[in-house]
Amino acid sequence: MYSVNNTIMIPHHRGLAVVDIHSIVRVEAVSSYSRLILGDGSQVLVSKVLKQMESMLAGKGFVRVHRSHLVNTAWIRTYNFYEYKVVLRNNEEINISRRKKKELHKKMADQKEAVLKTLRFDIPSFN
């Protein structure tokens, strides 16, 4: 599996699939495999464990919310730390493990700060 810019190339039984990273909603662990759930509803089964997928997608907006789920933070609609759940834009609900709660909270705070920085601008003084 190879990562180039905003795409990853995934080997599968018929050849090589090129997947846009932004279209990945989440990655789910399935035994020794990982299932990529895409924004269009399609799924791709990859013969890599979730830890390998996490390494490949590091720094690309993904966060591990549970031992079996890696979520694209751009697809998170709401997160509720009291109920330990995130709701994705495709209406899926994913449980957050108690151990991953702080990591998710930090990632979301960092993204919020990054967005606010892009919105800030200098106001000219009228002296």
PENORDA-V295493 format. One record per residue. N is the residue number from 1. SS is DSSP state (A for helix, B for strand, O for the rest). Layout:
<<N & SS> <N & SS>>
This chain:
<<1 & O> <2 & B> <3 & B> <4 & B> <5 & O> <6 & O> <7 & B> <8 & B> <9 & B> <10 & B> <11 & B> <12 & B> <13 & O> <14 & O> <15 & B> <16 & B> <17 & B> <18 & B> <19 & B> <20 & B> <21 & A> <22 & A> <23 & A> <24 & B> <25 & B> <26 & B> <27 & B> <28 & B> <29 & B> <30 & B> <31 & O> <32 & O> <33 & B> <34 & B> <35 & B> <36 & B> <37 & B> <38 & B> <39 & O> <40 & O> <41 & O> <42 & O> <43 & B> <44 & B> <45 & B> <46 & B> <47 & O> <48 & O> <49 & O> <50 & A> <51 & A> <52 & A> <53 & A> <54 & A> <55 & A> <56 & A> <57 & O> <58 & O> <59 & O> <60 & O> <61 & O> <62 & B> <63 & B> <64 & B> <65 & B> <66 & B> <67 & O> <68 & O> <69 & B> <70 & B> <71 & B> <72 & B> <73 & A> <74 & A> <75 & A> <76 & B> <77 & B> <78 & B> <79 & B> <80 & B> <81 & O> <82 & O> <83 & O> <84 & O> <85 & B> <86 & B> <87 & B> <88 & B> <89 & O> <90 & O> <91 & O> <92 & O> <93 & B> <94 & B> <95 & B> <96 & O> <97 & O> <98 & O> <99 & O> <100 & O> <101 & A> <102 & A> <103 & A> <104 & A> <105 & A> <106 & A> <107 & A> <108 & A> <109 & A> <110 & A> <111 & A> <112 & A> <113 & A> <114 & A> <115 & A> <116 & A> <117 & A> <118 & A> <119 & A> <120 & O> <121 & O> <122 & O> <123 & O> <124 & O> <125 & O> <126 & O> <127 & O>>
